[in-house]
Amino acid sequence: MPGTGGSAADGGELGQEDLVRQWTREVIHTSYVPMGRPDVEAFLAECVDDLLSVLDGGPVDAARGIGERLVGAHLTNSAALARTLRHLATELPKIRETDPVRLIEALSELAAGFAGVLREQTLREQEVIQRAVSDARDAAEEALRSSEARLRAVFTSSALGIAVVTLDGVVEETNGALARIFRRPESQLVGGTVFELADETWLAQLTGTIAELAAGVANRSFLDIRYTAPDGAHVWTQLSASLVRDARGEPDYLVLLYEDITDRHMLQEHFRQQAVRDPLTGLANRTKLGSSLDTALEPTRPGRRVGLCFFDLDGFKAVNDSLGHPIGDRLLRQVAQRLEAMAAAVGAVAARMGGDEFVVLVPDSSGAGPMIDLVERLLREITRPVLIGAHELSASASVGVVEREVAGTDAGALLRDADITLYRAKSDGRAQWVLFDPERNAAARDRFKLSAALPAALDQHELFVEYEPVIALASGRLVGAAANIRWDHEEFGELGEERFLGLAEETGLITRLGTWALQQVCEHAARWVKRLGPEAPVAAVQLSPRHCRDPELVADVQRILRETGLPPQYLALGLPESALFDHQGDPVDTLEIFAEMGLWLGVYQFGDDYARLPRLKGLPLGMARIEGPHLDSFVDPEGPDPLDRHLVVAACGAAQLLGLQVSAAGVRDRLQANRLRELGVSLALGPFTGGLVSATELEQLAS
């Protein structure tokens, strides 16, 4: 990949050398290092190579060895570790693209290795102290003075805070490092207890540790403790506590060693925040939202409820396209800040799902009513204008809202239902919320299932074509066959095209599906012509608006006719009125090409807009199709509704003036057919003509 260390030999190597030189400058003066600068750079370059190997897929725990080698090179000061972690976290992503989580894991292992080796050194110092104390008590006076001198040298010069403590936790003696770490004078430390050097949250663990050591149950223990200094700052320490026994082997007193790990802890905490926070807005990311959902969905008490609001900004793409991504990013940050402020005020969690989608999670919701009140307040806050540079922008959002009992749900179901409800909100219009409705969402889930399964259904031959016979009302003769695509769905059974053609149009699959249907219909029609000759019915296929605009449509029809051998006059194409004209309102060239090929051309949805009918004059059309609920009253024995009759008369009159035959869809019985024929309808299809039949059955009807 361009820009990574493994693909740009010159750029990658140069970036790595700069990183090593900067690292050397950061750490070389923090500790006494018995090497010259070139040797330090060479040593750190090897460490970088090993760390890059870990980031490229090597075992993460290999980074632990790097931390151990730093201590071995005498880079033992806590500042050296803190600067190392900060420098590598900032600069490594600049020379090598890598997973942020893996980088955090690798640096954490490095820090763990550093701390582990340093702890071993500390223990060795501790053993020296213990031996010196023991020797001082048991040896002769001269040996005692010598041991005490050694002990005092280690005690006073150690960078670790040291406290000699009674078995009940009272501090008897400290060194200067302990006073510096806890920011308290030695006079305040001596005579107090070690329990004063831990915040309340860590007090129980410290108390248990001291009790175990005092009872002789354990000889040594380690734990991390936080302490709040008098100035309010948090001090993090790693405590190593050891038991010293008397000559009889009984517990005598304790030696506690404190290492200040505040810098390391804060850096690791910063890394953890990066892993769960969206980098653009600072909101919780998907990972953090997932853990918050798990907590909110715990059934801690009967009847516990949860609410989730799924926001999607309306028209945000237009902001990016017209004003640029920097303005769009600033708008997202403003929206995020407003959401977070209001969410925090009610104990909710605001998160960014990605792009312009946000979620507000409300643990312990008190019902749908308060939830809707919150959503409306959030929408008002979002739509409040914001000034970004010279632009005053006002965002709006659609919201899917789910509020329910925790029992019986899970995170996946909650997010899925909120997403589907959001889809309904955007379908119904912008800048509004929609509350989850199980019945309507079940229908929406079915639509999603069908939409997702449709491409595979086409590949796996689950789709097939059946036909509605088209009858000439004057003679009763079968003259055509209207194609109807069916789907043999494993879960939902046999589906008519009204269930899935709209989904295919929305997803763009309609072009592929329409071409497949043309191929199937032409193969069937070619067989009819071969076996029935001139008496073969004309096969009719309705094209969708998107398929009509496909630039490959003409070529596909020509290819299919050529491959199947179907004479063009036995194929009729139905087109929606809107697809007959281009964006300027001019007739599309496709019509003339199809007419010159000899195809029958018809328009469906005829009469939906009478003001546009004059545009059809002069087009090479032969048929108009009427359909809809205004045809239903023609089955009434008392006669059709006057308004319905007027609509049919108007449509037939307009078709006659345009020179078009009229076909009526959905004709149910002979009475309806006769009444329509009297008004000018010449062709009919529907239950009256026999309903759907297979290609073979249609051939038998025409024989």
C-alpha positions in Angstrom: 0.0 0.0 0.0 1.4 3.4 -0.8 2.8 5.3 2.1 3.6 2.3 4.3 7.1 1.4 5.5 7.1 -1.8 3.5 6.5 -0.3 0.1 8.6 2.9 0.0 12.2 1.9 0.4 13.7 5.4 0.6 10.8 7.2 2.3 10.2 4.4 4.8 13.9 4.1 5.8 14.3 7.9 6.2 11.2 8.1 8.4 12.5 5.2 10.5 15.9 6.9 10.9 14.3 10.2 12.0 12.1 8.3 14.5 15.2 6.6 16.0 17.2 9.9 16.2 14.3 11.7 17.9 13.8 8.8 20.3 17.5 9.0 21.2 17.2 12.7 22.0 14.1 12.0 24.2 15.7 9.4 26.5 19.5 9.7 26.4 19.6 12.2 29.3 16.9 10.7 31.5 19.2 8.0 32.9 22.9 7.2 33.1 23.6 5.1 29.9 27.1 3.6 29.5 27.0 4.0 25.8 27.8 6.8 23.3 25.1 8.4 21.2 25.9 6.3 18.1 25.6 3.1 20.2 22.3 4.2 21.7 20.9 5.0 18.2 22.0 1.6 16.9 20.4 -0.1 20.0 17.1 1.8 19.6 17.1 1.1 15.8 17.1 -2.6 16.6 14.2 -2.0 19.0 12.2 -0.2 16.3 12.8 -3.1 13.9 11.5 -5.6 16.4 8.5 -3.4 17.2 7.6 -3.0 13.5 7.8 -6.8 13.2 5.2 -7.1 16.0 2.9 -4.5 14.3 3.2 -6.4 11.0 1.7 -9.5 12.5 4.3 -11.0 14.9 3.4 -12.1 18.4 2.3 -9.1 20.5 4.1 -10.4 23.6 7.4 -10.1 21.7 7.2 -6.4 22.5 7.7 -7.2 26.1 11.3 -8.1 25.3 11.9 -4.5 24.0 10.9 -3.1 27.4 13.2 -5.5 29.2 16.1 -4.5 26.9 15.6 -0.8 27.7 16.1 -1.6 31.4 19.1 -3.7 30.5 20.6 -0.7 28.7 20.1 1.3 31.9 17.2 3.4 30.6 15.5 2.8 33.9 14.0 6.2 34.8 10.2 6.4 34.6 10.6 9.5 32.4 12.5 7.4 29.9 9.5 5.0 29.7 6.9 7.7 29.5 8.8 9.5 26.7 9.3 6.3 24.9 5.6 5.4 24.9 4.5 8.9 23.9 7.1 9.1 21.1 6.4 5.7 19.6 2.6 6.2 19.9 2.8 9.5 18.0 5.5 8.7 15.4 5.1 5.0 14.5 1.7 5.6 12.7 3.5 8.2 10.5 6.0 5.7 9.1 3.8 2.6 9.1 0.0 2.2 8.7 -1.1 -0.1 11.4 -4.2 -1.1 13.5 -4.4 1.4 16.5 -5.6 -1.4 18.8 -2.6 -3.5 17.9 -0.3 -0.6 18.5 -1.8 0.0 21.9 -1.4 -3.7 22.8 2.3 -3.7 21.6 3.2 -0.6 23.6 1.4 -2.0 26.7 3.5 -5.2 26.4 6.6 -3.0 26.1 5.6 -1.1 29.3 4.9 -4.4 31.0 8.3 -5.8 30.1 10.0 -2.6 31.3 8.1 -2.7 34.6 8.7 -6.4 35.1 12.5 -6.2 34.8 12.5 -3.0 36.9 10.5 -4.8 39.6 13.1 -7.6 39.6 15.8 -5.0 40.2 13.7 -3.5 42.9 13.4 -6.8 44.6 17.1 -7.3 44.4 17.5 -3.9 46.1 14.9 -5.0 48.7 16.8 -8.2 49.4 19.9 -6.1 49.9 18.0 -4.0 52.4 16.6 -7.1 54.2 20.0 -8.7 54.4 21.5 -5.4 55.7 18.9 -5.1 58.4 19.3 -8.7 59.4 23.0 -8.5 59.5 22.9 -5.2 61.4 20.9 -6.9 64.2 22.8 -10.1 64.4 26.4 -9.1 63.7 28.9 -7.5 65.9 29.0 -3.8 66.5 31.6 -3.2 63.7 29.6 -5.3 61.2 26.5 -3.5 62.4 27.9 -0.1 61.6 29.1 -1.3 58.2 25.7 -2.8 57.4 23.9 0.3 58.5 26.0 2.4 56.2 25.2 0.2 53.3 21.6 0.2 54.2 21.5 4.0 54.6 23.1 4.5 51.2 20.6 2.3 49.5 17.7 3.8 51.6 18.5 7.4 50.9 19.7 7.3 47.3 16.9 5.0 45.9 14.6 6.5 43.3 11.9 4.4 44.8 9.9 5.6 47.8 10.7 3.3 50.8 8.7 3.0 54.0 9.5 0.8 57.0 6.1 -0.1 58.5 4.8 -1.8 61.5 2.6 -4.9 61.1 -0.5 -2.7 61.7 0.5 -0.3 58.9 2.1 2.6 60.9 5.0 4.3 59.1 8.1 4.3 61.2 10.7 5.5 58.7 10.7 6.9 55.1 13.2 8.2 52.6 13.1 11.4 50.6 11.8 9.7 47.4 8.6 8.7 49.3 8.0 12.4 50.3 8.5 13.5 46.7 6.1 10.9 45.3 3.3 11.7 47.7 4.0 15.4 47.8 4.0 15.4 51.6 6.9 16.2 54.0 8.5 13.2 55.8 7.3 14.7 59.1 3.7 14.1 58.0 4.4 10.6 56.7 6.2 9.2 59.8 3.7 8.3 62.5 0.8 8.1 60.0 -0.4 4.9 58.3 0.0 3.6 54.8 -3.7 3.5 54.5 -3.6 7.3 54.3 -1.6 6.9 51.0 -4.5 5.3 49.1 -7.8 6.6 47.8 -11.0 4.9 49.2 -11.5 2.7 46.2 -8.2 1.0 46.7 -8.3 1.0 50.5 -9.9 -2.4 50.9 -7.3 -4.1 48.6 -4.4 -2.5 50.5 -5.9 -3.4 53.9 -6.2 -7.0 52.8 -2.6 -7.1 51.5 -1.2 -5.7 54.7 -3.2 -8.1 56.8 -2.0 -11.1 54.8 1.6 -10.0 55.2 1.3 -9.2 58.9 -0.2 -12.7 59.5 2.6 -14.4 57.7 0.3 -15.8 55.0 2.4 -14.2 52.3 6.0 -12.8 52.2 5.6 -10.5 49.3 2.7 -8.7 47.4 2.3 -6.3 44.5 -0.6 -3.9 43.7 -1.2 -0.6 41.9 -2.7 2.2 44.0 -4.1 5.6 43.3 -3.6 8.5 45.8 -5.1 12.0 45.6 -2.4 14.5 46.7 -3.2 17.6 48.7 -3.2 19.7 45.5 -5.9 17.4 44.0 -3.6 15.7 41.6 -3.8 11.9 41.2 -0.7 9.9 41.9 -0.5 6.4 40.7 2.1 4.1 42.4 3.1 0.5 42.0 3.5 -0.9 45.5 5.9 -3.8 46.3 5.4 -4.9 50.0 7.6 -7.4 51.7 7.5 -9.0 55.2 10.6 -9.1 57.3 10.8 -11.8 60.0 12.7 -11.9 63.3 15.3 -14.4 64.3 12.6 -16.9 65.3 10.9 -16.6 61.9 7.9 -14.6 63.2 6.6 -11.5 61.4 8.4 -8.5 62.6 7.8 -5.5 60.3 7.1 -4.6 56.6 9.2 -2.8 54.0 7.1 -1.1 51.3 8.6 0.2 48.1 6.5 2.7 46.0 7.3 3.3 42.3 5.7 6.4 40.7 3.9 5.2 37.6 1.7 8.2 37.1 3.1 9.1 33.7 2.8 5.6 32.4 -0.7 5.2 33.7 -1.9 8.4 32.2 -0.4 7.5 28.8 -2.0 4.1 28.9 -5.3 5.7 29.9 -5.0 8.1 26.9 -4.5 5.1 24.6 -7.5 3.4 26.1 -9.6 6.5 25.5 -8.4 6.6 21.8 -9.6 3.0 21.4 -13.2 3.8 22.5 -13.6 7.4 21.3 -14.5 8.6 17.8 -11.4 10.7 16.7 -13.4 13.4 14.9 -16.1 14.2 17.4 -14.8 12.7 20.7 -18.1 10.8 21.2 -18.1 7.2 22.2 -17.4 4.9 19.1 -19.0 1.6 18.2 -16.8 -0.3 20.6 -17.7 1.9 23.6 -21.4 1.9 22.6 -21.3 -1.9 22.5 -20.0 -2.1 26.1 -22.5 0.5 27.2 -25.3 -1.5 25.6 -24.2 -4.6 27.4 -24.3 -2.7 30.7 -27.7 -1.1 30.0 -29.2 -4.5 29.0 -28.3 -6.3 32.3 -31.5 -7.4 34.0 -30.5 -5.9 37.3 -34.1 -5.5 38.5 -37.5 -6.6 37.2 -39.1 -4.3 34.7 -35.9 -2.5 33.8 -36.3 -0.5 30.5 -33.9 0.9 27.9 -34.2 3.4 25.1 -32.2 4.0 21.9 -32.4 6.9 19.4 -30.8 6.4 16.0 -30.1 9.8 14.4 -29.2 10.4 10.7 -28.6 14.0 9.5 -30.7 15.0 6.6 -28.9 16.3 3.5 -25.5 16.2 5.1 -23.9 15.1 1.8 -25.0 18.4 0.2 -23.0 20.2 2.9 -19.8 18.3 2.1 -20.3 18.6 -1.6 -21.1 22.3 -1.6 -18.9 23.7 1.2 -16.2 21.0 1.5 -15.3 18.3 4.0 -13.7 20.6 6.6 -16.9 22.6 7.0 -18.8 19.3 7.1 -16.5 18.0 9.8 -17.0 21.1 11.9 -20.7 20.7 11.6 -20.5 17.1 12.8 -18.5 18.2 15.8 -21.0 20.9 16.7 -23.9 18.3 16.5 -21.9 15.8 18.5 -21.2 18.4 21.3 -24.9 19.3 21.5 -25.9 15.6 21.6 -23.3 14.8 24.3 -24.3 17.7 26.5 -27.9 16.9 26.5 -27.3 13.1 26.8 -25.0 13.6 29.8 -27.6 15.7 31.5 -30.0 12.8 31.6 -27.4 10.0 32.2 -27.5 8.8 28.6 -24.6 7.9 26.3 -24.1 9.7 22.9 -22.1 7.8 20.3 -21.1 8.2 16.7 -21.9 5.2 14.5 -20.0 6.6 11.5 -20.6 9.2 8.8 -23.5 11.4 9.8 -25.2 8.8 12.0 -25.4 9.1 15.8 -26.9 7.1 18.6 -28.2 8.2 22.0 -28.5 5.3 24.5 -30.8 5.9 27.5 -30.3 3.3 30.3 -33.2 2.9 32.7 -35.7 4.6 30.5 -39.0 5.5 32.2 -41.3 4.9 29.2 -42.0 5.9 25.6 -43.5 9.3 26.6 -40.3 10.6 28.3 -38.3 9.1 25.6 -40.1 11.1 22.9 -39.8 14.2 25.0 -36.0 13.7 25.0 -35.9 13.1 21.3 -37.9 16.3 20.5 -35.5 18.3 22.8 -32.5 16.7 21.0 -34.0 17.6 17.6 -34.6 21.2 18.6 -31.0 21.4 19.8 -29.6 19.9 16.6 -31.6 22.3 14.4 -30.5 25.4 16.2 -28.4 27.3 13.7 -24.6 27.2 14.0 -22.1 29.7 12.6 -19.1 28.0 10.9 -16.8 30.6 9.4 -18.9 32.7 7.1 -21.6 30.1 6.9 -24.7 29.9 9.1 -25.8 26.3 8.9 -28.9 24.6 10.3 -28.8 20.8 10.5 -31.9 18.5 10.7 -32.2 14.8 11.4 -34.4 11.9 11.1 -34.7 9.6 14.2 -35.7 6.0 14.8 -36.7 5.5 18.4 -36.9 2.2 20.3 -38.1 2.0 23.9 -38.7 -1.3 25.6 -38.1 -3.7 28.5 -34.6 -5.1 28.9 -35.9 -8.6 29.3 -36.2 -10.4 26.0 -34.0 -8.1 24.0 -30.3 -7.9 23.1 -27.9 -5.3 21.7 -28.2 -6.6 18.1 -32.0 -6.6 18.2 -32.1 -3.1 19.7 -29.8 -1.6 17.1 -31.5 -3.4 14.2 -35.0 -2.3 15.2 -33.7 1.3 15.7 -32.1 1.2 12.2 -35.2 -0.1 10.6 -37.3 2.5 12.4 -34.9 5.2 11.2 -35.4 3.9 7.6 -39.1 4.4 8.1 -38.6 7.9 9.4 -36.5 8.9 6.3 -39.0 7.3 4.0 -41.9 9.2 5.5 -40.0 12.5 5.2 -37.2 14.5 6.8 -36.7 16.1 10.2 -39.0 13.8 12.1 -38.9 10.9 14.6 -40.7 7.5 14.3 -41.3 5.2 17.3 -40.7 1.5 16.9 -43.8 -0.4 15.8 -43.5 -4.2 15.9 -46.0 -4.8 13.1 -44.6 -2.2 10.7 -41.0 -3.1 11.6 -41.8 -6.8 10.9 -42.9 -5.8 7.4 -39.7 -3.6 7.0 -37.5 -6.5 8.1 -39.2 -8.7 5.5 -38.4 -6.1 2.9 -34.7 -6.0 4.0 -34.6 -9.8 3.9 -36.0 -9.9 0.4 -33.7 -7.1 -0.8 -30.6 -8.9 0.6 -31.7 -12.3 -0.8 -32.7 -11.1 -4.3 -29.3 -11.2 -6.0 -28.6 -14.7 -4.8 -32.2 -15.8 -5.9 -31.4 -14.6 -9.4 -28.1 -16.6 -9.4 -29.7 -19.7 -7.9 -32.7 -19.8 -10.4 -35.3 -19.2 -7.7 -37.1 -16.7 -10.1 -39.3 -17.8 -13.0 -41.8 -16.2 -15.4 -45.5 -16.8 -15.7 -48.0 -15.1 -18.0 -51.4 -13.5 -17.9 -53.3 -14.3 -21.2 -54.4 -11.2 -23.1 -57.8 -11.6 -24.8 -59.2 -9.5 -27.7 -62.6 -8.6 -26.3 -64.2 -8.4 -29.8 -63.3 -11.9 -30.8 -62.4 -13.6 -27.5 -59.1 -14.8 -29.1 -55.9 -15.1 -27.2 -53.6 -12.5 -28.8 -50.9 -11.9 -26.2 -49.2 -12.9 -23.0 -48.2 -10.4 -20.3 -45.1 -11.6 -18.5 -45.1 -11.7 -14.7 -41.9 -12.5 -12.7 -42.4 -14.9 -9.7 -40.1 -15.8 -6.9 -40.1 -19.2 -5.2 -38.8 -18.0 -1.8 -37.7 -20.6 0.8 -39.3 -18.7 3.7 -42.1 -16.7 2.3 -43.3 -19.1 -0.4 -44.3 -18.0 -4.0 -44.1 -14.2 -4.3 -45.5 -12.0 -7.0 -43.5 -9.3 -8.6 -45.3 -6.6 -6.6 -43.4 -7.8 -3.5 -39.9 -7.4 -4.9 -39.7 -5.4 -8.1 -39.8 -2.1 -6.1 -36.8 -3.4 -4.1 -34.9 -4.2 -7.2 -35.6 -0.7 -8.5 -34.4 0.9 -5.3 -31.2 -1.2 -5.2 -30.3 -1.0 -8.9 -30.8 -4.7 -9.4 -33.7 -4.0 -11.7 -31.6 -3.7 -14.8 -30.0 -7.1 -14.3 -33.4 -8.6 -13.4 -35.2 -6.9 -16.4 -32.5 -8.2 -18.8 -32.9 -11.7 -17.4 -36.7 -11.5 -17.7 -36.4 -10.4 -21.4 -34.2 -13.4 -22.1 -36.7 -15.8 -20.5 -39.7 -14.3 -22.3 -38.0 -14.2 -25.7 -37.0 -17.9 -25.3 -40.6 -18.8 -24.5 -42.1 -16.6 -27.3 -39.7 -18.1 -29.8 -41.0 -21.6 -28.9 -44.6 -20.4 -29.4 -43.8 -19.0 -32.8 -42.0 -22.2 -33.8 -44.9 -24.4 -32.8 -47.9 -22.1 -33.4 -46.8 -20.0 -36.4 -48.7 -16.8 -37.1 -51.2 -17.7 -34.4 -48.6 -17.3 -31.7 -49.4 -14.7 -29.0 -47.3 -11.6 -28.7 -45.2 -11.6 -25.5 -45.4 -8.4 -23.5 -42.8 -7.2 -21.0 -43.1 -4.2 -18.8 -39.9 -2.3 -18.3 -39.2 -0.3 -15.2 -38.2 3.4 -15.3 -34.6 2.6 -14.4 -34.3 -0.2 -16.9 -35.6 2.1 -19.6 -32.8 4.5 -18.9 -30.1 1.8 -19.1 -27.7 2.7 -22.0 -27.3 -1.0 -22.8 -31.0 -1.7 -23.2 -31.1 -1.4 -27.0 -28.0 -3.6 -27.4 -29.4 -6.2 -24.9 -32.8 -6.4 -26.8 -31.0 -6.8 -30.2 -28.7 -9.5 -28.7 -31.6 -11.4 -27.1 -33.7 -11.4 -30.3 -30.7 -12.6 -32.3 -29.8 -15.4 -29.8 -33.4 -16.6 -29.4 -34.5 -16.1 -33.1 -37.7 -14.4 -32.0 -39.2 -12.2 -34.8 -39.5 -8.6 -33.3 -43.2 -8.3 -34.1 -43.9 -11.0 -31.4 -42.4 -8.9 -28.6 -44.2 -5.9 -27.0 -42.4 -3.6 -24.6 -44.5 -1.6 -22.0 -42.9 1.6 -20.8 -44.0 4.1 -18.1 -45.0 7.5 -19.5 -42.2 9.2 -17.5 -39.5 7.1 -19.3 -40.6 8.2 -22.8 -38.9 11.5 -22.4 -35.4 12.8 -21.4 -34.6 15.4 -18.8 -35.3 18.2 -21.3 -38.7 16.7 -22.1 -37.8 15.4 -25.6 -38.8 11.9 -26.7 -36.0 9.4 -26.2 -34.2 8.0 -29.2 -34.8 4.5 -27.9 -38.4 4.6 -29.1 -37.6 5.2 -32.7 -34.9 2.5 -32.6 -37.4 -0.1 -31.2 -40.1 1.0 -33.7 -37.6 0.6 -36.6 -36.8 -2.9 -35.2 -40.5 -3.9 -35.5 -41.3 -4.2 -31.8 -44.7 -3.4 -30.4 -44.5 -0.4 -28.0 -47.1 0.5 -25.3 -47.4 2.9 -22.4 -48.6 1.8 -19.0 -49.9 4.0 -16.2 -51.9 5.7 -19.0 -54.1 8.5 -17.8 -52.4 9.0 -14.4 -51.7 12.6 -15.5 -53.9 13.9 -18.2 -52.0 17.2 -18.5 -49.1 15.2 -19.9 -51.0 13.1 -22.4 -50.5 15.6 -25.3 -46.8 14.9 -25.2 -47.5 11.4 -26.5 -48.7 12.7 -29.9 -46.4 11.5 -32.7 -44.6 8.9 -30.7 -44.4 5.4 -32.3 -46.7 3.8 -29.7 -49.4 1.2 -30.4 -51.1 0.5 -27.1 -52.1 2.1 -23.8 -52.8 0.2 -20.7 -55.2 1.3 -18.0 -55.4 -0.2 -14.5 -56.3 0.8 -11.0 -59.1 0.8 -8.4 -61.4 2.9 -10.6 -62.0 -0.2 -12.7 -63.3 -2.3 -9.8 -66.8 -0.7 -9.7 -67.4 -2.1 -13.2 -68.2 -5.5 -11.6 -71.1 -4.0 -9.7 -74.5 -5.3 -11.0 -76.0 -1.9 -10.5 -73.4 -0.3 -12.8 -70.0 1.4 -12.3 -69.6 4.5 -10.1 -70.2 7.6 -12.3 -66.8 9.1 -11.5 -65.0 5.8 -12.3 -66.9 5.5 -15.6 -65.9 9.1 -16.4 -62.2 8.3 -15.9 -62.3 5.3 -18.1 -64.2 7.2 -20.8 -61.6 10.0 -20.6 -58.7 7.5 -20.9 -60.2 5.6 -23.8 -61.1 8.9 -25.6 -57.6 10.2 -25.2 -56.1 6.9 -26.4 -58.5 6.9 -29.5 -57.3 10.5 -30.4 -53.7 9.3 -30.1 -54.4 6.2 -32.2 -53.7 3.7 -29.5 -55.4 0.4 -28.6 -56.5 0.2 -25.0 -55.9 -2.8 -22.7 -57.3 -3.1 -19.2 -55.5 -5.0 -16.5 -57.2 -6.7 -13.5 -60.4 -7.6 -15.4 -62.4 -10.1 -13.2 -65.5 -11.2 -15.0 -67.4 -11.0 -18.3 -69.8 -8.2 -17.0 -66.8 -6.0 -16.3 -65.2 -6.9 -19.6 -68.3 -6.1 -21.6 -68.8 -2.7 -19.9 -65.2 -1.8 -20.6 -65.5 -2.9 -24.2 -68.5 -0.6 -24.7 -66.3 2.3 -23.6 -63.5 1.5 -26.0 -61.3 -1.1 -24.3 -60.2 -3.7 -26.8 -57.9 -6.0 -24.9 -58.2 -7.4 -21.4 -56.1 -9.5 -19.0 -56.7 -10.6 -15.4 -58.7 -13.3 -13.7 -61.3 -13.1 -16.4 -58.8 -14.3 -19.0 -57.6 -17.3 -16.9 -55.1 -15.8 -14.4 -51.4 -16.7 -14.3 -50.2 -19.7 -16.3 -46.8 -21.2 -17.2 -45.3 -20.8 -20.7 -46.3 -24.4 -21.6 -49.9 -23.9 -20.4 -50.1 -20.7 -22.4 -49.0 -22.5 -25.5 -51.8 -25.1 -24.9 -54.4 -22.3 -24.5 -53.3 -20.8 -27.9 -53.4 -24.1 -29.7 
